[in-house]
């Protein structure tokens, strides 16, 4: 009987330890909340809403730009609102150019309040065709 009681106590302790660890939150990575592809663009991209969060938080806008004709990096601007004001911030691109083709990427980390859109716009000289791929992640 003592042996059975000891086994029950050991099993209870083991199950308690498992339950304790399984209820802890497991860290997760960023969550993609929006993805957009602007393909075969030949001019400016008007200010476009990428995502409107239902809950405020920290977000990362990541962009990838490529072109095979007349490399002319567009000026990309992110639009957002934090607890104090609305902002327009340039997304700085860096990457590679080989004379006829170009690929660049950049990121913008922001804090956005609930109900206000996260937006993006692009201005270029309109010479050539380009692609712009955008991902918005909640951090």
Secondary structure, 3 states (H helix, E strand, C coil): CHHHHHHHHHHHHHHHHHHHHHCCCCCCCCEEEEEEEEEEECCCEEEEEEEECCCCEEEEEEEEEEECCCCCCCEEEEEEECCCCEEEEEECCEEEECCCCEEEEEEEEEEECCCCEEEEEEECCCCCCEEEEEEEEEC
